[in-house]
């Protein structure tokens, strides 16, 4: 375990996720907004594992907004917002999007292994389940789906601050 600067990790993994989508699909476009608290501090963790979780969450959001854009061609601007905050001894990273959101009936199953809403061949259903295990068991944190927005989905990673 090492001391990790989460803002740095967000910046690096956001770029990797976005450019990965562009490599798969040259037409891919989405606005990514970052709202990173400057004095966020550090967390103890495995950089590769936290990076994997960020790539998964950001990648899922990018997939969701792109899917919605294809359905609503021309009248919808895909947007992903990534924010960091430190409060009460915890550091939080929120990944929000204005995609189609997650239906209420899937909320209970979203972190179960092999659960996916993606078409066959496009998702294994392991990303969120592995992310959940990495954060909760490997890093003593929490990963939650918050559906407090009018549209889209927000996933919040919470980790103990150093």
N, CA and C atoms as an extended XYZ file, in Angstrom:
486
Properties=species:S:1:pos:R:3:atomname:S:1:resname:S:1:resid:I:1 pbc="F F F"
N         0.844       -1.197        0.000 N   UNK     1
C         0.000        0.000        0.000 CA  UNK     1
C         0.878        1.244        0.000 C   UNK     1
N         0.416        2.236       -0.717 N   UNK     2
C         1.190        3.477       -0.829 CA  UNK     2
C         0.258        4.668       -0.600 C   UNK     2
N         0.860        5.842       -0.392 N   UNK     3
C         0.063        7.059       -0.271 CA  UNK     3
C        -0.335        7.506       -1.676 C   UNK     3
N        -1.641        7.672       -1.897 N   UNK     4
C        -2.143        8.008       -3.228 CA  UNK     4
C        -2.788        9.387       -3.238 C   UNK     4
N        -2.445       10.171       -4.234 N   UNK     5
C        -3.105       11.449       -4.471 CA  UNK     5
C        -4.283       11.169       -5.399 C   UNK     5
N        -5.496       11.253       -4.859 N   UNK     6
C        -6.669       10.856       -5.643 CA  UNK     6
C        -6.948       11.797       -6.811 C   UNK     6
N        -6.660       13.077       -6.668 N   UNK     7
C        -6.874       13.992       -7.805 CA  UNK     7
C        -5.996       13.587       -8.987 C   UNK     7
N        -4.754       13.238       -8.688 N   UNK     8
C        -3.837       12.781       -9.725 CA  UNK     8
C        -4.370       11.504      -10.379 C   UNK     8
N        -4.856       10.598       -9.547 N   UNK     9
C        -5.397        9.328      -10.064 CA  UNK     9
C        -6.635        9.579      -10.929 C   UNK     9
N        -7.484       10.511      -10.511 N   UNK    10
C        -8.667       10.848      -11.308 CA  UNK    10
C        -8.237       11.397      -12.666 C   UNK    10
N        -7.296       12.326      -12.667 N   UNK    11
C        -6.837       12.925      -13.932 CA  UNK    11
C        -6.274       11.878      -14.886 C   UNK    11
N        -5.388       11.033      -14.387 N   UNK    12
C        -4.747       10.015      -15.232 CA  UNK    12
C        -5.788        9.033      -15.783 C   UNK    12
N        -6.637        8.508      -14.905 N   UNK    13
C        -7.576        7.464      -15.324 CA  UNK    13
C        -8.721        8.009      -16.164 C   UNK    13
N        -9.076        9.268      -15.984 N   UNK    14
C       -10.083        9.888      -16.855 CA  UNK    14
C        -9.543        9.953      -18.276 C   UNK    14
N        -8.288       10.382      -18.409 N   UNK    15
C        -7.672       10.457      -19.743 CA  UNK    15
C        -7.592        9.075      -20.386 C   UNK    15
N        -7.170        8.073      -19.620 N   UNK    16
C        -7.052        6.717      -20.155 CA  UNK    16
C        -8.423        6.209      -20.611 C   UNK    16
N        -9.446        6.393      -19.788 N   UNK    17
C       -10.789        5.913      -20.130 CA  UNK    17
C       -11.305        6.601      -21.389 C   UNK    17
N       -11.155        7.925      -21.449 N   UNK    18
C       -11.680        8.677      -22.592 CA  UNK    18
C       -10.958        8.283      -23.883 C   UNK    18
N        -9.632        8.235      -23.822 N   UNK    19
C        -8.875        7.910      -25.035 CA  UNK    19
C        -9.081        6.461      -25.446 C   UNK    19
N        -9.359        5.591      -24.480 N   UNK    20
C        -9.705        4.201      -24.794 CA  UNK    20
C       -10.996        4.121      -25.586 C   UNK    20
N       -11.998        4.898      -25.187 N   UNK    21
C       -13.279        4.927      -25.925 CA  UNK    21
C       -13.067        5.497      -27.322 C   UNK    21
N       -12.240        6.539      -27.430 N   UNK    22
C       -11.960        7.142      -28.741 CA  UNK    22
C       -11.210        6.163      -29.645 C   UNK    22
N       -10.348        5.335      -29.056 N   UNK    23
C        -9.610        4.351      -29.846 CA  UNK    23
C       -10.567        3.284      -30.394 C   UNK    23
N       -11.546        2.881      -29.585 N   UNK    24
C       -12.545        1.894      -30.016 CA  UNK    24
C       -13.494        2.493      -31.045 C   UNK    24
N       -13.820        3.774      -30.873 N   UNK    25
C       -14.820        4.422      -31.709 CA  UNK    25
C       -14.390        5.863      -31.966 C   UNK    25
N       -13.801        6.119      -33.145 N   UNK    26
C       -13.289        7.465      -33.447 CA  UNK    26
C       -14.357        8.559      -33.396 C   UNK    26
N       -15.631        8.193      -33.515 N   UNK    27
C       -16.716        9.187      -33.447 CA  UNK    27
C       -17.102        9.541      -32.013 C   UNK    27
N       -16.577        8.797      -31.051 N   UNK    28
C       -16.966        8.992      -29.657 CA  UNK    28
C       -16.636       10.405      -29.190 C   UNK    28
N       -17.624       11.068      -28.584 N   UNK    29
C       -17.433       12.394      -27.985 CA  UNK    29
C       -18.303       12.492      -26.730 C   UNK    29
N       -17.738       13.056      -25.692 N   UNK    30
C       -18.511       13.355      -24.485 CA  UNK    30
C       -17.758       14.455      -23.745 C   UNK    30
N       -18.500       15.310      -23.085 N   UNK    31
C       -17.881       16.339      -22.264 CA  UNK    31
C       -17.568       15.728      -20.903 C   UNK    31
N       -16.348       15.932      -20.449 N   UNK    32
C       -15.977       15.483      -19.107 CA  UNK    32
C       -15.649       16.727      -18.299 C   UNK    32
N       -16.356       16.886      -17.192 N   UNK    33
C       -16.086       18.006      -16.288 CA  UNK    33
C       -15.483       17.452      -15.009 C   UNK    33
N       -14.464       18.126      -14.526 N   UNK    34
C       -13.849       17.714      -13.265 CA  UNK    34
C       -14.043       18.829      -12.246 C   UNK    34
N       -14.429       18.431      -11.054 N   UNK    35
C       -14.597       19.360       -9.945 CA  UNK    35
C       -13.791       18.774       -8.787 C   UNK    35
N       -12.482       19.022       -8.820 N   UNK    36
C       -11.584       18.382       -7.868 CA  UNK    36
C       -11.176       19.345       -6.758 C   UNK    36
N       -11.459       18.982       -5.527 N   UNK    37
C       -11.070       19.802       -4.375 CA  UNK    37
C        -9.548       19.824       -4.325 C   UNK    37
N        -8.932       21.038       -4.365 N   UNK    38
C        -7.472       21.132       -4.501 CA  UNK    38
C        -6.689       20.486       -3.356 C   UNK    38
N        -7.134       20.630       -2.121 N   UNK    39
C        -6.367       20.148       -0.961 CA  UNK    39
C        -6.920       18.818       -0.460 C   UNK    39
N        -7.206       17.929       -1.395 N   UNK    40
C        -7.894       16.679       -1.074 CA  UNK    40
C        -7.096       15.790       -0.121 C   UNK    40
N        -5.786       15.863       -0.165 N   UNK    41
C        -4.985       14.999        0.692 CA  UNK    41
C        -4.780       13.627        0.055 C   UNK    41
N        -4.361       12.682        0.863 N   UNK    42
C        -3.967       11.364        0.368 CA  UNK    42
C        -4.789       10.268        1.030 C   UNK    42
N        -4.791        9.107        0.390 N   UNK    43
C        -5.345        7.892        0.982 CA  UNK    43
C        -4.283        6.807        0.849 C   UNK    43
N        -4.368        5.797        1.706 N   UNK    44
C        -3.496        4.624        1.591 CA  UNK    44
C        -4.187        3.638        0.662 C   UNK    44
N        -3.444        3.147       -0.305 N   UNK    45
C        -4.095        2.184       -1.187 CA  UNK    45
C        -3.152        1.595       -2.201 C   UNK    45
N        -3.716        0.692       -2.983 N   UNK    46
C        -2.996        0.082       -4.100 CA  UNK    46
C        -3.377        0.882       -5.338 C   UNK    46
N        -2.418        1.615       -5.876 N   UNK    47
C        -2.691        2.493       -7.008 CA  UNK    47
C        -3.317        1.786       -8.193 C   UNK    47
N        -2.826        0.599       -8.500 N   UNK    48
C        -3.336       -0.134       -9.651 CA  UNK    48
C        -4.804       -0.507       -9.438 C   UNK    48
N        -5.142       -0.911       -8.216 N   UNK    49
C        -6.529       -1.320       -7.931 CA  UNK    49
C        -7.480       -0.125       -7.953 C   UNK    49
N        -7.092        0.980       -7.319 N   UNK    50
C        -7.944        2.172       -7.334 CA  UNK    50
C        -8.087        2.660       -8.786 C   UNK    50
N        -7.004        2.599       -9.543 N   UNK    51
C        -7.047        2.964      -10.960 CA  UNK    51
C        -8.031        2.100      -11.732 C   UNK    51
N        -8.039        0.803      -11.441 N   UNK    52
C        -8.962       -0.123      -12.100 CA  UNK    52
C       -10.409        0.257      -11.802 C   UNK    52
N       -10.694        0.608      -10.549 N   UNK    53
C       -12.047        1.007      -10.160 CA  UNK    53
C       -12.444        2.294      -10.896 C   UNK    53
N       -11.542        3.273      -10.916 N   UNK    54
C       -11.841        4.536      -11.612 CA  UNK    54
C       -12.079        4.291      -13.098 C   UNK    54
N       -11.233        3.487      -13.727 N   UNK    55
C       -11.416        3.172      -15.145 CA  UNK    55
C       -12.770        2.527      -15.385 C   UNK    55
N       -13.161        1.629      -14.488 N   UNK    56
C       -14.440        0.946      -14.646 CA  UNK    56
C       -15.613        1.920      -14.522 C   UNK    56
N       -15.606        2.730      -13.460 N   UNK    57
C       -16.729        3.651      -13.236 CA  UNK    57
C       -16.817        4.707      -14.335 C   UNK    57
N       -15.674        5.275      -14.700 N   UNK    58
C       -15.664        6.304      -15.749 CA  UNK    58
C       -16.041        5.677      -17.088 C   UNK    58
N       -15.493        4.494      -17.365 N   UNK    59
C       -15.831        3.783      -18.602 CA  UNK    59
C       -17.315        3.472      -18.698 C   UNK    59
N       -17.912        3.016      -17.594 N   UNK    60
C       -19.350        2.738      -17.577 CA  UNK    60
C       -20.153        4.006      -17.870 C   UNK    60
N       -19.757        5.120      -17.254 N   UNK    61
C       -20.469        6.383      -17.493 CA  UNK    61
C       -20.340        6.813      -18.948 C   UNK    61
N       -19.138        6.688      -19.500 N   UNK    62
C       -18.941        7.060      -20.909 CA  UNK    62
C       -19.786        6.171      -21.824 C   UNK    62
N       -19.846        4.873      -21.531 N   UNK    63
C       -20.698        3.964      -22.315 CA  UNK    63
C       -22.161        4.384      -22.223 C   UNK    63
N       -22.613        4.704      -21.014 N   UNK    64
C       -24.020        5.055      -20.792 CA  UNK    64
C       -24.411        6.318      -21.559 C   UNK    64
N       -23.558        7.348      -21.505 N   UNK    65
C       -23.927        8.604      -22.192 CA  UNK    65
C       -23.839        8.428      -23.709 C   UNK    65
N       -22.932        7.609      -24.180 N   UNK    66
C       -22.817        7.381      -25.628 CA  UNK    66
C       -24.037        6.629      -26.145 C   UNK    66
N       -24.466        5.614      -25.386 N   UNK    67
C       -25.657        4.846      -25.752 CA  UNK    67
C       -26.870        5.780      -25.846 C   UNK    67
N       -26.986        6.685      -24.876 N   UNK    68
C       -28.116        7.624      -24.891 CA  UNK    68
C       -27.994        8.585      -26.075 C   UNK    68
N       -26.772        9.007      -26.394 N   UNK    69
C       -26.574        9.911      -27.525 CA  UNK    69
C       -27.014        9.247      -28.829 C   UNK    69
N       -26.692        7.975      -28.993 N   UNK    70
C       -27.083        7.264      -30.218 CA  UNK    70
C       -28.605        7.189      -30.342 C   UNK    70
N       -29.292        7.052      -29.203 N   UNK    71
C       -30.765        6.989      -29.217 CA  UNK    71
C       -31.380        8.357      -29.482 C   UNK    71
N       -30.755        9.404      -28.934 N   UNK    72
C       -31.322       10.760      -29.025 CA  UNK    72
C       -30.453       11.648      -29.905 C   UNK    72
N       -30.043       11.137      -31.019 N   UNK    73
C       -29.063       11.821      -31.869 CA  UNK    73
C       -29.445       13.282      -32.129 C   UNK    73
N       -28.508       14.172      -31.791 N   UNK    74
C       -28.691       15.579      -32.112 CA  UNK    74
C       -29.323       16.429      -31.034 C   UNK    74
N       -30.038       15.820      -30.085 N   UNK    75
C       -30.731       16.649      -29.087 CA  UNK    75
C       -30.217       16.411      -27.674 C   UNK    75
N       -29.045       15.821      -27.573 N   UNK    76
C       -28.534       15.441      -26.258 CA  UNK    76
C       -27.022       15.593      -26.249 C   UNK    76
N       -26.520       16.216      -25.195 N   UNK    77
C       -25.067       16.368      -25.038 CA  UNK    77
C       -24.576       15.472      -23.911 C   UNK    77
N       -23.798       14.421      -24.235 N   UNK    78
C       -23.309       13.520      -23.194 CA  UNK    78
C       -22.317       14.215      -22.266 C   UNK    78
N       -22.478       13.980      -20.973 N   UNK    79
C       -21.622       14.644      -19.995 CA  UNK    79
C       -21.338       13.720      -18.814 C   UNK    79
N       -20.068       13.685      -18.425 N   UNK    80
C       -19.642       12.938      -17.246 CA  UNK    80
C       -18.958       13.947      -16.325 C   UNK    80
N       -19.324       13.912      -15.045 N   UNK    81
C       -18.746       14.838      -14.062 CA  UNK    81
C       -18.051       14.002      -12.989 C   UNK    81
N       -16.779       14.323      -12.746 N   UNK    82
C       -16.016       13.612      -11.733 CA  UNK    82
C       -15.596       14.629      -10.679 C   UNK    82
N       -15.940       14.354       -9.436 N   UNK    83
C       -15.602       15.312       -8.383 CA  UNK    83
C       -14.923       14.599       -7.218 C   UNK    83
N       -14.118       15.355       -6.501 N   UNK    84
C       -13.486       14.835       -5.284 CA  UNK    84
C       -13.766       15.798       -4.137 C   UNK    84
N       -13.924       15.242       -2.949 N   UNK    85
C       -14.184       16.019       -1.737 CA  UNK    85
C       -13.538       15.315       -0.558 C   UNK    85
N       -13.113       16.096        0.407 N   UNK    86
C       -12.705       15.489        1.669 CA  UNK    86
C       -13.597       16.046        2.758 C   UNK    86
N       -14.185       15.133        3.528 N   UNK    87
C       -14.962       15.579        4.677 CA  UNK    87
C       -15.040       14.480        5.722 C   UNK    87
N       -14.990       14.890        6.975 N   UNK    88
C       -15.130       13.989        8.113 CA  UNK    88
C       -14.215       12.769        8.032 C   UNK    88
N       -12.940       13.000        7.717 N   UNK    89
C       -11.981       11.913        7.715 CA  UNK    89
C       -12.080       10.966        6.526 C   UNK    89
N       -12.884       11.348        5.555 N   UNK    90
C       -13.037       10.518        4.365 CA  UNK    90
C       -12.777       11.342        3.116 C   UNK    90
N       -12.290       10.655        2.092 N   UNK    91
C       -12.133       11.269        0.785 CA  UNK    91
C       -13.137       10.603       -0.138 C   UNK    91
N       -13.913       11.409       -0.852 N   UNK    92
C       -14.919       10.869       -1.754 CA  UNK    92
C       -14.609       11.233       -3.194 C   UNK    92
N       -14.834       10.261       -4.072 N   UNK    93
C       -14.779       10.502       -5.504 CA  UNK    93
C       -16.166       10.161       -6.029 C   UNK    93
N       -16.780       11.104       -6.724 N   UNK    94
C       -18.100       10.852       -7.322 CA  UNK    94
C       -17.957       10.887       -8.837 C   UNK    94
N       -18.526        9.879       -9.487 N   UNK    95
C       -18.570        9.819      -10.943 CA  UNK    95
C       -20.044        9.874      -11.327 C   UNK    95
N       -20.443       10.987      -11.952 N   UNK    96
C       -21.840       11.209      -12.332 CA  UNK    96
C       -21.953       11.338      -13.839 C   UNK    96
N       -23.106       10.949      -14.355 N   UNK    97
C       -23.338       11.150      -15.782 CA  UNK    97
C       -24.795       11.535      -16.010 C   UNK    97
N       -25.061       12.036      -17.215 N   UNK    98
C       -26.438       12.389      -17.579 CA  UNK    98
C       -26.983       11.363      -18.573 C   UNK    98
N       -26.568       10.116      -18.390 N   UNK    99
C       -27.023        9.012      -19.237 CA  UNK    99
C       -28.424        8.560      -18.859 C   UNK    99
N       -28.788        7.342      -19.281 N   UNK   100
C       -30.151        6.855      -19.067 CA  UNK   100
C       -30.470        6.494      -17.615 C   UNK   100
N       -29.440        6.438      -16.767 N   UNK   101
C       -29.683        6.092      -15.363 CA  UNK   101
C       -29.811        4.585      -15.188 C   UNK   101
N       -30.008        4.166      -13.958 N   UNK   102
C       -30.120        2.749      -13.631 CA  UNK   102
C       -31.509        2.519      -13.058 C   UNK   102
N       -32.299        1.665      -13.726 N   UNK   103
C       -33.673        1.422      -13.260 CA  UNK   103
C       -33.690        0.915      -11.816 C   UNK   103
N       -34.694        1.352      -11.083 N   UNK   104
C       -34.835        0.999       -9.664 CA  UNK   104
C       -34.714       -0.503       -9.432 C   UNK   104
N       -35.297       -1.310      -10.324 N   UNK   105
C       -35.281       -2.767      -10.113 CA  UNK   105
C       -33.874       -3.363      -10.208 C   UNK   105
N       -32.914       -2.611      -10.757 N   UNK   106
C       -31.543       -3.110      -10.855 CA  UNK   106
C       -30.647       -2.657       -9.705 C   UNK   106
N       -31.133       -1.728       -8.874 N   UNK   107
C       -30.290       -1.168       -7.808 CA  UNK   107
C       -29.753       -2.241       -6.863 C   UNK   107
N       -30.585       -3.214       -6.511 N   UNK   108
C       -30.159       -4.263       -5.581 CA  UNK   108
C       -29.102       -5.168       -6.194 C   UNK   108
N       -29.141       -5.341       -7.526 N   UNK   109
C       -28.295       -6.336       -8.196 CA  UNK   109
C       -27.011       -5.742       -8.759 C   UNK   109
N       -26.902       -4.422       -8.753 N   UNK   110
C       -25.866       -3.739       -9.531 CA  UNK   110
C       -24.437       -4.169       -9.165 C   UNK   110
N       -24.203       -4.567       -7.914 N   UNK   111
C       -22.846       -4.964       -7.506 CA  UNK   111
C       -22.664       -6.491       -7.476 C   UNK   111
N       -23.673       -7.244       -7.936 N   UNK   112
C       -23.570       -8.704       -7.969 CA  UNK   112
C       -22.709       -9.143       -9.148 C   UNK   112
N       -21.879      -10.196       -8.934 N   UNK   113
C       -21.078      -10.713      -10.054 CA  UNK   113
C       -21.966      -11.174      -11.201 C   UNK   113
N       -21.531      -10.905      -12.401 N   UNK   114
C       -22.163      -11.324      -13.654 CA  UNK   114
C       -23.466      -10.600      -13.981 C   UNK   114
N       -23.877       -9.623      -13.157 N   UNK   115
C       -25.067       -8.850      -13.518 CA  UNK   115
C       -24.649       -7.751      -14.492 C   UNK   115
N       -25.290       -7.712      -15.655 N   UNK   116
C       -24.999       -6.660      -16.629 CA  UNK   116
C       -26.264       -6.305      -17.391 C   UNK   116
N       -26.326       -5.062      -17.822 N   UNK   117
C       -27.437       -4.636      -18.682 CA  UNK   117
C       -26.910       -4.406      -20.097 C   UNK   117
N       -25.615       -4.631      -20.294 N   UNK   118
C       -25.032       -4.417      -21.622 CA  UNK   118
C       -25.379       -5.585      -22.538 C   UNK   118
N       -25.405       -5.326      -23.847 N   UNK   119
C       -25.694       -6.409      -24.797 CA  UNK   119
C       -24.657       -7.532      -24.683 C   UNK   119
N       -25.053       -8.745      -25.037 N   UNK   120
C       -24.153       -9.904      -24.994 CA  UNK   120
C       -22.857       -9.583      -25.726 C   UNK   120
N       -21.748       -9.923      -25.074 N   UNK   121
C       -20.446       -9.689      -25.687 CA  UNK   121
C       -19.848       -8.335      -25.366 C   UNK   121
N       -20.633       -7.444      -24.762 N   UNK   122
C       -20.114       -6.104      -24.467 CA  UNK   122
C       -19.757       -5.893      -23.012 C   UNK   122
N       -20.306       -6.709      -22.134 N   UNK   123
C       -19.980       -6.559      -20.711 CA  UNK   123
C       -20.007       -7.906      -20.025 C   UNK   123
N       -19.107       -8.107      -19.070 N   UNK   124
C       -19.046       -9.392      -18.362 CA  UNK   124
C       -19.902       -9.384      -17.105 C   UNK   124
N       -20.265       -8.195      -16.644 N   UNK   125
C       -20.976       -8.117      -15.374 CA  UNK   125
C       -20.039       -8.243      -14.187 C   UNK   125
N       -18.744       -8.065      -14.426 N   UNK   126
C       -17.786       -8.196      -13.330 CA  UNK   126
C       -17.194       -6.863      -12.879 C   UNK   126
N       -17.299       -5.831      -13.686 N   UNK   127
C       -16.664       -4.554      -13.370 CA  UNK   127
C       -17.094       -3.965      -12.041 C   UNK   127
N       -18.394       -3.802      -11.845 N   UNK   128
C       -18.876       -3.184      -10.600 CA  UNK   128
C       -18.682       -4.111       -9.412 C   UNK   128
N       -18.834       -5.412       -9.630 N   UNK   129
C       -18.657       -6.346       -8.528 CA  UNK   129
C       -17.191       -6.360       -8.066 C   UNK   129
N       -16.256       -6.377       -9.009 N   UNK   130
C       -14.832       -6.304       -8.648 CA  UNK   130
C       -14.501       -4.961       -8.009 C   UNK   130
N       -15.050       -3.891       -8.560 N   UNK   131
C       -14.812       -2.551       -8.000 CA  UNK   131
C       -15.293       -2.490       -6.558 C   UNK   131
N       -16.473       -3.052       -6.313 N   UNK   132
C       -17.053       -3.060       -4.971 CA  UNK   132
C       -16.133       -3.811       -4.003 C   UNK   132
N       -15.642       -4.973       -4.421 N   UNK   133
C       -14.744       -5.775       -3.579 CA  UNK   133
C       -13.442       -5.033       -3.304 C   UNK   133
N       -12.863       -4.431       -4.336 N   UNK   134
C       -11.600       -3.694       -4.180 CA  UNK   134
C       -11.760       -2.575       -3.149 C   UNK   134
N       -12.841       -1.807       -3.266 N   UNK   135
C       -13.032       -0.654       -2.378 CA  UNK   135
C       -13.410       -1.094       -0.962 C   UNK   135
N       -14.356       -2.034       -0.832 N   UNK   136
C       -14.856       -2.382        0.503 CA  UNK   136
C       -13.922       -3.324        1.249 C   UNK   136
N       -13.415       -4.353        0.578 N   UNK   137
C       -12.575       -5.331        1.266 CA  UNK   137
C       -11.101       -4.955        1.215 C   UNK   137
N       -10.640       -4.416        0.088 N   UNK   138
C        -9.231       -4.110       -0.063 CA  UNK   138
C        -8.819       -2.764        0.506 C   UNK   138
N        -9.776       -1.831        0.626 N   UNK   139
C        -9.404       -0.465        1.014 CA  UNK   139
C       -10.258        0.120        2.144 C   UNK   139
N       -11.070       -0.728        2.779 N   UNK   140
C       -11.827       -0.291        3.951 CA  UNK   140
C       -12.717        0.909        3.643 C   UNK   140
N       -13.266        0.943        2.423 N   UNK   141
C       -14.107        2.071        2.015 CA  UNK   141
C       -15.497        1.609        1.641 C   UNK   141
N       -16.204        2.459        0.916 N   UNK   142
C       -17.533        2.089        0.437 CA  UNK   142
C       -17.688        2.552       -1.012 C   UNK   142
N       -18.542        1.843       -1.740 N   UNK   143
C       -18.903        2.201       -3.106 CA  UNK   143
C       -20.408        2.126       -3.180 C   UNK   143
N       -21.024        3.259       -3.513 N   UNK   144
C       -22.484        3.323       -3.501 CA  UNK   144
C       -23.007        3.931       -4.790 C   UNK   144
N       -24.190        3.466       -5.173 N   UNK   145
C       -24.948        4.086       -6.250 CA  UNK   145
C       -25.876        5.099       -5.597 C   UNK   145
N       -25.766        6.351       -6.038 N   UNK   146
C       -26.671        7.381       -5.507 CA  UNK   146
C       -27.559        7.826       -6.663 C   UNK   146
N       -28.833        7.744       -6.461 N   UNK   147
C       -29.729        8.167       -7.534 CA  UNK   147
C       -30.463        9.434       -7.121 C   UNK   147
N       -29.685       10.452       -6.774 N   UNK   148
C       -30.299       11.679       -6.280 CA  UNK   148
C       -30.377       12.748       -7.362 C   UNK   148
N       -30.098       12.364       -8.597 N   UNK   149
C       -30.162       13.331       -9.694 CA  UNK   149
C       -31.407       13.060      -10.521 C   UNK   149
N       -31.823       14.071      -11.277 N   UNK   150
C       -32.988       13.912      -12.144 CA  UNK   150
C       -32.708       12.910      -13.262 C   UNK   150
N       -31.480       12.932      -13.773 N   UNK   151
C       -31.114       12.032      -14.860 CA  UNK   151
C       -29.783       11.373      -14.539 C   UNK   151
N       -29.531       10.233      -15.176 N   UNK   152
C       -28.220        9.608      -15.074 CA  UNK   152
C       -28.012        8.853      -13.788 C   UNK   152
N       -26.755        8.591      -13.506 N   UNK   153
C       -26.363        7.828      -12.325 CA  UNK   153
C       -25.140        8.472      -11.693 C   UNK   153
N       -24.979        8.272      -10.398 N   UNK   154
C       -23.795        8.738       -9.674 CA  UNK   154
C       -23.287        7.603       -8.809 C   UNK   154
N       -22.008        7.290       -8.974 N   UNK   155
C       -21.357        6.311       -8.098 CA  UNK   155
C       -20.372        7.085       -7.229 C   UNK   155
N       -20.384        6.766       -5.918 N   UNK   156
C       -19.516        7.468       -4.973 CA  UNK   156
C       -18.611        6.460       -4.268 C   UNK   156
N       -17.305        6.708       -4.425 N   UNK   157
C       -16.289        5.931       -3.708 CA  UNK   157
C       -15.931        6.767       -2.471 C   UNK   157
N       -15.922        6.132       -1.324 N   UNK   158
C       -15.515        6.804       -0.097 CA  UNK   158
C       -14.388        5.997        0.537 C   UNK   158
N       -13.278        6.674        0.829 N   UNK   159
C       -12.105        6.016        1.408 CA  UNK   159
C       -11.614        6.785        2.630 C   UNK   159
N       -11.035        6.068        3.607 N   UNK   160
C       -10.497        6.779        4.769 CA  UNK   160
C        -9.340        7.703        4.350 C   UNK   160
N        -9.381        8.941        4.804 N   UNK   161
C        -8.309        9.907        4.496 CA  UNK   161
C        -7.111        9.630        5.386 C   UNK   161
N        -5.950       10.001        4.912 N   UNK   162
C        -4.733        9.855        5.736 CA  UNK   162
C        -4.612       11.015        6.705 C   UNK   162
